[in-house]
Amino acid sequence: MDNQRVLWRFSKNVWVLGGIALVLSIFSYSASLANLILRWNTQEEYSHGYLIPLVSLFFLWEQRANFKEKQFQPSWLGLAVLAVALLLFIVGDITALYYLGQFSFILLFLGFSLTLLGTQGTRLTLVPIGLLVFAIPLPEFIAATLTAKLQLISSTLGVEFIRLFNIPVFREGNLIDLGSYKLEVAEACSGLTYLYPLLWFGCIFAYMYRTTAWKRILVIISTIPIAILLNSIRIGVTGILVNHFGNAMAEGFLHAFEGWIVFMVCVVILLAVVWSLTLVGSDRRPFSEVFGVYLPTADTGHKNQAFQVRPWSKPFLAAMLVVASTAVIAGLVSERPESKPVRASLSTFPMSLGSWHGETSKLGQDVLGVLKLDDYVLADFRRGTEAPVSFYAAYYGSQRKGAAPHSPQVCLPGGGWQVADSTQRNFSIASQIGGDVAYNRTVIRNGESKQLVYYWYQERGKGIASEYWAKWYLLRDALLMNRSDGALIRLVTPLAGGEQEESADKRLTAFVEAVLPVLPQYVPN
């Protein structure tokens, strides 16, 4: 009876066309894929990227018996998915927002799966294809926000861990003061280096865990506290070692090796979570029975059994036309030169603005390496005997390749400042730059110290308060104007000696009135 089973395979022509589709797709997405590999090579939190396609291919290979034994009905839904992928590709290619192209590339695989295997077969490919999402680096503005928040959480928990050993320690933002030594929790130690790959492991383990849905979801969710807690313990242990043996304990090979050990501990703990879940709930099958890779046994009967060729899939043939169109579009719009407006360098920004007089300062190379800006000015301006106004303008000639302004809401807590109040308001005095300026008014505290901060994103003639609206206008203007330049404008003034906020507001507003008329020379409309 077993010999009468119908086994299915694709014709050689389908494999040839599939290979052609893959080659055309790689050509079309070459810029996005090159950026992907660059970030895998240069950013530690994404260095596992090379493994992800291999793991996905393995999980597909694991399902090979199901692919042979079932007849699938191709679905035209795949064409709709490919249309969305094509739209994302066009937008990503024109704007060089690479994460759009990278996500579009994954959608191609999902679309082709639907056109060949239909919805039933795509249930088998959905998780392997979905895991590819973890190969895509996070957009820079999201990564910067997550990194800053994780830095602060890890610093706080790390200090509490150090105190368990009766070591005097003081924390100011991300700076851990041990008295004789100071330890800064850098971006690389934020925990994102653990969280992103561990989340991928969590999804893999959930896929390998054949049980109820809530247990699988819990496995994935548990990666977040595990990564944060273990990273905090690592920071605490580093602080203890630095306290006893000096700053060398926080540098070099030993520190990097310690990071690998901690990550492996994270994976072991995640496995322990899976094992512990087998002891609760209605499904209490043994760990060895519900978790693992299930390789199909060799079916010797297949050797002597004839395979039936799957019928030609019309949705697949239509999908080939979509891929060919994508390649043509890529050839037409790829590497479109970006429009670069003429502007003056911020290094020549005037230090006299009416009754305001300023002195410039410089940012350290370590800070500049993080900000990735193209031009900036940092200066303290005074008017008579009033408190100073710190003026900072960070200009980005192109935001297409991921470099973008860092929100002060993200950066300030890392310096020990806490946001006491934050609102969005509008200047109605901004006719010099093309219209009203929406800005963020933020009051920050650090102990007894208090400051008033105004900041906004100056984007091609628009003053924007929300970083999310700024991203929308970036996308729109990259498409319509072929520009993605912009700047962050930040003003800070102290509230000293019990000064009222209204007085500080008047001071910053007066400075804005002085600076807006000259700003377009340096940040073009």
C-alpha positions as CSV (number, residue, x, y, z in Angstrom):
1,M,0.0,0.0,0.0
2,D,2.9,2.3,0.8
3,N,4.3,1.8,-2.7
4,Q,1.1,3.4,-4.1
5,R,1.6,6.7,-2.4
6,V,1.9,9.6,-4.7
7,L,5.1,11.6,-4.3
8,W,5.5,15.0,-5.9
9,R,8.4,17.0,-7.2
10,F,8.9,20.2,-9.2
11,S,10.1,20.0,-12.8
12,K,13.6,20.9,-13.7
13,N,12.2,24.0,-15.5
14,V,10.8,25.3,-12.3
15,W,14.2,24.9,-10.6
16,V,15.9,26.7,-13.5
17,L,13.3,29.6,-13.4
18,G,13.7,29.7,-9.6
19,G,17.5,30.0,-10.0
20,I,17.0,32.8,-12.5
21,A,14.6,34.6,-10.1
22,L,17.2,34.3,-7.3
23,V,20.0,35.8,-9.5
24,L,17.8,38.6,-10.7
25,S,16.7,39.4,-7.2
26,I,20.3,39.5,-5.9
27,F,21.2,41.8,-8.7
28,S,18.1,44.0,-8.0
29,Y,18.8,44.2,-4.3
30,S,22.6,44.4,-4.5
31,A,22.8,47.7,-2.7
32,S,20.6,46.6,0.2
33,L,22.3,43.3,0.5
34,A,25.8,44.9,0.4
35,N,24.7,47.2,3.3
36,L,23.4,44.1,5.1
37,I,26.7,42.3,4.9
38,L,28.6,45.5,5.9
39,R,26.6,45.7,9.1
40,W,27.0,42.0,9.8
41,N,30.8,42.6,9.6
42,T,31.0,45.8,11.6
43,Q,28.3,45.6,14.3
44,E,28.7,43.0,16.9
45,E,24.9,42.7,17.7
46,Y,24.4,41.6,14.0
47,S,27.4,39.4,13.6
48,H,25.3,36.2,13.8
49,G,23.6,37.3,10.5
50,Y,25.6,34.8,8.5
51,L,24.1,31.9,10.4
52,I,20.5,32.9,10.0
53,P,20.0,31.9,6.3
54,L,21.8,28.6,7.0
55,V,19.4,27.8,9.9
56,S,16.4,28.7,7.8
57,L,17.6,26.4,5.0
58,F,18.1,23.6,7.5
59,F,14.5,23.9,8.8
60,L,13.3,23.8,5.2
61,W,15.4,20.7,4.5
62,E,13.9,19.2,7.7
63,Q,10.4,19.5,6.0
64,R,11.5,17.8,2.8
65,A,9.3,14.7,3.3
66,N,6.2,16.9,3.7
67,F,7.0,18.7,0.5
68,K,7.2,15.4,-1.4
69,E,4.1,13.8,0.0
70,K,1.6,16.6,-0.3
71,Q,0.1,18.2,-3.3
72,F,-0.2,21.9,-2.8
73,Q,-2.5,24.4,-4.6
74,P,-0.6,27.5,-5.7
75,S,-2.1,30.8,-4.5
76,W,-2.5,34.1,-6.3
77,L,-2.1,35.7,-2.9
78,G,1.6,35.3,-3.5
79,L,1.3,37.9,-6.3
80,A,-0.1,40.4,-3.8
81,V,2.8,39.8,-1.4
82,L,5.2,40.3,-4.3
83,A,3.5,43.5,-5.3
84,V,4.0,44.8,-1.7
85,A,7.6,43.7,-1.9
86,L,8.1,45.5,-5.2
87,L,6.6,48.7,-3.8
88,L,8.9,48.5,-0.8
89,F,11.8,47.8,-3.1
90,I,11.1,50.9,-5.2
91,V,10.8,53.2,-2.2
92,G,13.9,51.7,-0.6
93,D,16.0,51.8,-3.7
94,I,15.1,55.4,-4.6
95,T,15.6,56.6,-1.0
96,A,18.5,54.2,-0.1
97,L,16.7,53.4,3.1
98,Y,18.2,50.0,3.1
99,Y,16.1,48.3,5.7
100,L,13.1,48.7,3.4
101,G,14.9,46.9,0.6
102,Q,16.1,44.2,3.0
103,F,12.6,43.5,4.3
104,S,11.3,43.5,0.8
105,F,13.9,40.8,-0.1
106,I,12.4,38.5,2.6
107,L,8.9,39.2,1.3
108,L,10.0,37.9,-2.1
109,F,10.6,34.4,-0.5
110,L,7.2,34.5,1.1
111,G,5.5,35.5,-2.1
112,F,7.3,32.8,-4.1
113,S,6.3,30.2,-1.5
114,L,2.7,31.2,-1.9
115,T,2.8,31.0,-5.7
116,L,4.4,27.6,-5.6
117,L,3.0,25.9,-2.5
118,G,-0.1,27.9,-1.7
119,T,-1.3,28.7,1.8
120,Q,-1.1,25.0,3.0
121,G,2.6,24.6,1.9
122,T,3.5,28.1,3.2
123,R,2.6,27.0,6.7
124,L,5.7,24.8,6.4
125,T,7.9,27.6,5.1
126,L,6.5,30.5,7.2
127,V,8.8,30.1,10.2
128,P,12.0,29.5,8.3
129,I,11.3,32.5,6.1
130,G,10.2,34.6,9.2
131,L,13.4,33.8,11.0
132,L,15.2,35.7,8.2
133,V,13.8,39.0,9.7
134,F,16.5,38.7,12.4
135,A,19.1,39.0,9.7
136,I,18.0,42.6,9.1
137,P,19.7,45.2,11.4
138,L,17.3,47.5,13.2
139,P,16.9,51.0,11.7
140,E,19.4,53.3,13.3
141,F,16.9,55.6,15.1
142,I,15.2,52.5,16.7
143,A,18.5,51.0,17.6
144,A,19.7,54.2,19.2
145,T,16.5,54.5,21.3
146,L,16.7,50.9,22.4
147,T,20.4,51.1,23.1
148,A,20.0,54.2,25.3
149,K,17.2,52.7,27.3
150,L,19.0,49.4,27.7
151,Q,22.2,51.2,28.8
152,L,20.4,52.9,31.6
153,I,18.6,49.8,32.8
154,S,21.8,47.8,32.7
155,S,23.7,50.5,34.5
156,T,21.1,50.7,37.3
157,L,20.9,46.9,37.8
158,G,24.7,46.5,37.5
159,V,25.3,49.0,40.3
160,E,22.8,47.2,42.5
161,F,24.7,44.0,41.8
162,I,28.0,45.6,42.9
163,R,26.4,46.9,46.1
164,L,25.5,43.3,47.0
165,F,29.3,42.8,47.6
166,N,29.4,45.9,50.0
167,I,31.4,47.9,47.5
168,P,30.7,51.7,47.6
169,V,29.5,52.8,44.2
170,F,27.7,55.8,42.8
171,R,25.9,56.0,39.5
172,E,25.3,59.1,37.4
173,G,23.5,58.1,34.2
174,N,25.7,55.5,32.5
175,L,28.8,56.4,34.5
176,I,29.6,54.1,37.4
177,D,31.9,55.7,40.0
178,L,33.8,53.3,42.2
179,G,35.9,56.0,43.8
180,S,39.3,55.1,42.5
181,Y,38.0,54.1,39.1
182,K,35.2,55.2,36.9
183,L,33.4,52.8,34.5
184,E,31.3,54.0,31.6
185,V,28.6,51.7,30.3
186,A,29.2,52.2,26.6
187,E,26.7,51.5,23.7
188,A,28.4,48.1,23.1
189,C,27.6,47.1,26.6
190,S,23.9,48.2,26.5
191,G,22.6,44.6,26.2
192,L,21.4,44.9,22.6
193,T,24.4,42.8,21.6
194,Y,22.8,40.0,23.6
195,L,19.1,40.7,23.2
196,Y,18.9,40.7,19.4
197,P,20.6,37.3,18.8
198,L,19.0,35.8,21.9
199,L,15.6,36.8,20.6
200,W,16.5,34.8,17.4
201,F,17.5,31.8,19.5
202,G,14.2,32.2,21.4
203,C,12.2,32.0,18.2
204,I,14.2,28.9,17.1
205,F,13.7,27.2,20.4
206,A,9.9,28.0,20.3
207,Y,9.8,26.5,16.8
208,M,11.6,23.3,18.0
209,Y,9.3,23.1,21.1
210,R,6.3,21.0,20.0
211,T,3.8,22.1,22.6
212,T,1.0,24.6,23.3
213,A,1.2,28.1,21.9
214,W,1.4,29.9,25.3
215,K,4.5,28.0,26.2
216,R,6.2,28.9,22.9
217,I,5.3,32.5,23.4
218,L,6.7,32.5,26.9
219,V,10.0,31.1,25.6
220,I,10.3,34.0,23.2
221,I,9.3,36.6,25.8
222,S,11.7,35.2,28.4
223,T,14.7,36.2,26.2
224,I,14.2,39.9,27.1
225,P,14.6,39.6,30.9
226,I,17.4,37.0,30.5
227,A,19.4,39.2,28.2
228,I,18.9,42.3,30.4
229,L,19.7,40.6,33.7
230,L,22.7,38.7,32.4
231,N,24.1,41.8,30.8
232,S,23.6,43.7,34.1
233,I,25.4,41.0,36.0
234,R,28.2,41.2,33.5
235,I,28.5,44.9,34.1
236,G,28.4,44.3,37.8
237,V,31.1,41.6,37.6
238,T,33.2,44.0,35.5
239,G,32.8,46.7,38.1
240,I,34.0,44.4,40.9
241,L,37.0,43.3,38.8
242,V,37.9,46.9,38.0
243,N,37.6,47.8,41.7
244,H,40.1,45.1,42.6
245,F,42.4,44.9,39.6
246,G,42.1,48.2,37.7
247,N,40.6,49.4,34.4
248,A,42.4,46.7,32.4
249,M,39.6,44.3,33.4
250,A,37.1,46.3,31.3
251,E,39.2,46.2,28.1
252,G,40.8,43.9,25.6
253,F,40.5,40.2,25.0
254,L,39.4,39.3,28.5
255,H,36.4,41.6,28.4
256,A,35.4,40.4,25.0
257,F,35.8,36.7,26.0
258,E,33.7,37.4,29.1
259,G,31.0,38.7,26.8
260,W,30.9,35.4,24.8
261,I,30.7,33.4,28.0
262,V,27.8,35.4,29.3
263,F,25.9,35.0,26.0
264,M,26.4,31.2,26.2
265,V,25.0,31.3,29.7
266,C,22.0,33.2,28.3
267,V,21.4,30.3,25.8
268,V,21.7,27.7,28.6
269,I,19.3,29.6,30.8
270,L,16.9,29.8,27.8
271,L,17.1,26.0,27.4
272,A,16.4,25.7,31.1
273,V,13.3,27.8,30.7
274,V,12.1,25.4,27.9
275,W,12.8,22.4,30.2
276,S,11.0,24.0,33.2
277,L,7.9,24.6,31.0
278,T,7.6,20.8,30.4
279,L,6.8,20.5,34.1
280,V,3.8,22.7,34.1
281,G,0.5,22.9,32.2
282,S,-1.6,20.2,30.7
283,D,1.2,19.1,28.3
284,R,3.9,17.5,30.5
285,R,5.6,15.2,28.0
286,P,9.3,14.7,28.6
287,F,11.7,17.3,27.4
288,S,13.3,14.9,24.9
289,E,10.0,14.1,23.4
290,V,8.8,17.7,22.8
291,F,12.0,19.6,22.1
292,G,14.5,19.0,19.3
293,V,15.2,18.7,15.6
294,Y,12.9,16.1,14.1
295,L,14.8,14.6,11.1
296,P,12.7,12.5,8.8
297,T,13.8,8.9,8.7
298,A,15.2,7.6,5.4
299,D,12.4,6.2,3.3
300,T,14.0,3.5,1.1
301,G,10.6,3.0,-0.6
302,H,11.1,6.4,-2.3
303,K,14.0,5.0,-4.3
304,N,11.8,2.7,-6.3
305,Q,8.8,4.9,-6.4
306,A,8.0,7.2,-9.3
307,F,7.6,10.9,-8.6
308,Q,4.8,12.9,-10.2
309,V,5.7,16.3,-11.6
310,R,3.7,19.1,-10.1
311,P,1.6,21.0,-12.7
312,W,2.9,24.4,-13.9
313,S,1.9,27.2,-11.5
314,K,0.4,30.2,-13.2
315,P,0.9,32.4,-10.1
316,F,4.6,31.4,-10.2
317,L,4.9,32.4,-13.9
318,A,3.3,35.7,-13.1
319,A,5.7,36.1,-10.2
320,M,8.6,35.7,-12.6
321,L,7.3,38.7,-14.5
322,V,7.3,40.7,-11.2
323,V,10.9,39.8,-10.5
324,A,11.9,40.7,-14.1
325,S,10.2,44.0,-13.7
326,T,12.0,44.6,-10.4
327,A,15.4,44.0,-12.2
328,V,14.5,46.5,-14.9
329,I,13.4,49.1,-12.3
330,A,16.6,48.5,-10.3
331,G,18.6,49.3,-13.4
332,L,16.7,52.5,-14.0
333,V,16.7,54.0,-10.5
334,S,19.6,52.4,-8.7
335,E,22.2,54.8,-7.2
336,R,20.2,57.9,-8.2
337,P,22.6,60.7,-7.2
338,E,21.2,62.6,-4.3
339,S,20.6,66.3,-4.5
340,K,23.1,68.2,-2.3
341,P,22.0,71.8,-1.5
342,V,24.7,74.5,-1.3
343,R,25.3,75.5,2.3
344,A,27.9,77.2,4.5
345,S,29.9,75.1,7.1
346,L,28.7,75.3,10.7
347,S,32.3,75.9,11.6
348,T,31.7,79.4,10.3
349,F,28.5,80.0,12.3
350,P,28.7,83.6,13.7
351,M,29.5,84.0,17.3
352,S,27.7,87.4,17.5
353,L,23.9,87.4,16.9
354,G,22.7,90.9,17.8
355,S,23.2,91.2,21.6
356,W,24.2,87.5,21.9
357,H,27.9,86.6,22.0
358,G,29.2,83.0,22.0
359,E,32.2,80.8,22.4
360,T,32.5,77.5,20.6
361,S,33.3,74.1,22.2
362,K,34.3,70.8,20.6
363,L,32.8,67.3,20.9
364,G,35.2,64.4,21.7
365,Q,36.1,61.9,18.9
366,D,34.3,59.1,20.8
367,V,31.1,61.1,20.8
368,L,31.5,62.0,17.1
369,G,32.0,58.4,16.3
370,V,28.6,57.6,17.8
371,L,26.7,60.6,16.3
372,K,28.0,60.0,12.7
373,L,27.2,63.6,11.8
374,D,28.7,65.6,8.9
375,D,28.9,69.0,10.5
376,Y,28.1,70.7,13.8
377,V,28.4,73.7,16.0
378,L,28.4,73.7,19.8
379,A,28.6,77.1,21.5
380,D,27.6,78.9,24.7
381,F,25.9,82.2,24.0
382,R,25.4,85.0,26.6
383,R,23.4,88.2,26.6
384,G,24.7,90.6,29.2
385,T,24.7,89.1,32.6
386,E,22.0,86.5,31.8
387,A,22.5,82.7,32.2
388,P,24.1,81.1,29.1
389,V,22.3,79.4,26.3
390,S,24.0,76.3,24.9
391,F,23.4,76.1,21.2
392,Y,24.0,72.8,19.3
393,A,23.2,72.1,15.7
394,A,24.1,68.7,14.2
395,Y,23.8,68.6,10.4
396,Y,23.5,65.4,8.4
397,G,24.1,65.7,4.6
398,S,22.4,62.4,3.9
399,Q,20.2,60.3,6.2
400,R,19.7,57.6,3.6
401,K,22.3,55.2,4.9
402,G,21.1,55.1,8.5
403,A,22.9,58.1,10.0
404,A,20.4,60.3,11.7
405,P,20.1,62.8,14.6
406,H,19.9,61.2,18.1
407,S,16.9,62.4,20.1
408,P,17.9,64.3,23.3
409,Q,15.1,62.4,25.0
410,V,17.2,59.3,24.5
411,C,20.7,60.8,25.2
412,L,20.0,63.0,28.2
413,P,19.2,60.2,30.7
414,G,22.5,58.6,29.9
415,G,24.2,61.7,31.3
416,G,22.3,61.4,34.6
417,W,19.6,63.9,33.7
418,Q,15.9,62.9,34.2
419,V,13.1,64.4,32.2
420,A,10.7,66.2,34.6
421,D,8.4,67.6,32.0
422,S,8.1,67.5,28.2
423,T,5.6,69.1,25.9
424,Q,5.4,70.0,22.2
425,R,4.9,73.7,21.2
426,N,5.1,75.9,18.2
427,F,7.1,79.1,17.4
428,S,5.0,81.4,15.3
429,I,8.1,83.6,14.5
430,A,9.6,81.3,12.0
431,S,8.8,82.9,8.7
432,Q,12.5,83.1,8.0
433,I,12.7,79.3,7.5
434,G,9.4,78.8,5.7
435,G,6.8,78.5,8.4
436,D,6.1,77.6,12.0
437,V,8.6,75.6,14.0
438,A,7.2,72.7,16.1
439,Y,9.6,72.1,19.0
440,N,10.0,70.0,22.2
441,R,10.1,71.9,25.4
442,T,11.7,69.7,28.1
443,V,12.6,70.4,31.7
444,I,15.4,68.1,33.0
445,R,16.8,67.6,36.5
446,N,19.9,66.1,38.0
447,G,19.8,66.3,41.7
448,E,19.3,69.9,42.6
449,S,20.3,71.1,39.1
450,K,17.6,72.0,36.6
451,Q,17.7,73.0,33.0
452,L,15.3,74.0,30.2
453,V,15.8,72.4,26.8
454,Y,14.3,73.3,23.5
455,Y,14.9,71.0,20.5
456,W,13.5,70.1,17.1
457,Y,14.5,68.5,13.8
458,Q,15.2,71.0,11.0
459,E,14.3,69.0,7.9
460,R,14.5,70.8,4.5
461,G,12.7,73.9,5.6
462,K,10.4,72.3,8.2
463,G,10.8,72.5,11.9
464,I,9.5,69.2,13.3
465,A,9.1,68.2,17.0
466,S,8.3,64.5,16.5
467,E,11.1,62.2,15.4
468,Y,8.5,59.9,13.9
469,W,7.0,62.7,11.7
470,A,10.6,63.6,10.9
471,K,11.0,60.0,9.5
472,W,7.9,60.4,7.4
473,Y,9.0,63.7,5.9
474,L,12.5,62.1,5.3
475,L,10.8,59.4,3.2
476,R,8.5,61.8,1.4
477,D,11.3,64.3,0.6
478,A,13.7,61.6,-0.5
479,L,11.2,60.4,-3.0
480,L,9.9,63.8,-4.2
481,M,12.9,66.1,-3.7
482,N,15.7,63.6,-3.8
483,R,17.0,65.1,-0.6
484,S,17.5,63.6,2.9
485,D,19.7,66.3,4.5
486,G,18.6,67.7,7.9
487,A,19.7,68.7,11.3
488,L,19.0,68.5,15.0
489,I,18.7,71.9,16.7
490,R,19.0,72.0,20.5
491,L,19.1,74.8,23.0
492,V,19.8,74.4,26.7
493,T,19.8,77.0,29.5
494,P,20.2,76.4,33.3
495,L,17.6,77.5,35.8
496,A,19.8,78.6,38.6
497,G,19.1,80.3,42.0
498,G,15.4,79.5,41.9
499,E,14.8,81.1,38.5
500,Q,11.3,80.6,37.2
501,E,10.7,78.6,34.1
502,E,8.9,81.6,32.5
503,S,12.1,83.6,32.7
504,A,14.2,80.8,31.0
505,D,11.5,80.5,28.3
506,K,11.8,84.1,27.5
507,R,15.6,83.8,27.2
508,L,15.4,80.8,24.9
509,T,12.7,82.4,22.8
510,A,14.8,85.5,22.4
511,F,17.7,83.4,21.3
512,V,15.5,81.5,18.8
513,E,14.5,84.9,17.3
514,A,18.2,85.7,16.8
515,V,19.3,82.4,15.4
516,L,16.4,81.6,13.0
517,P,17.2,84.3,10.4
518,V,20.8,82.9,9.8
519,L,20.0,79.2,10.2
520,P,19.0,78.5,6.5
521,Q,22.6,79.5,5.4
522,Y,23.8,76.4,7.3
523,V,20.8,74.1,7.3
524,P,19.1,74.8,3.9
525,N,15.4,75.0,3.4
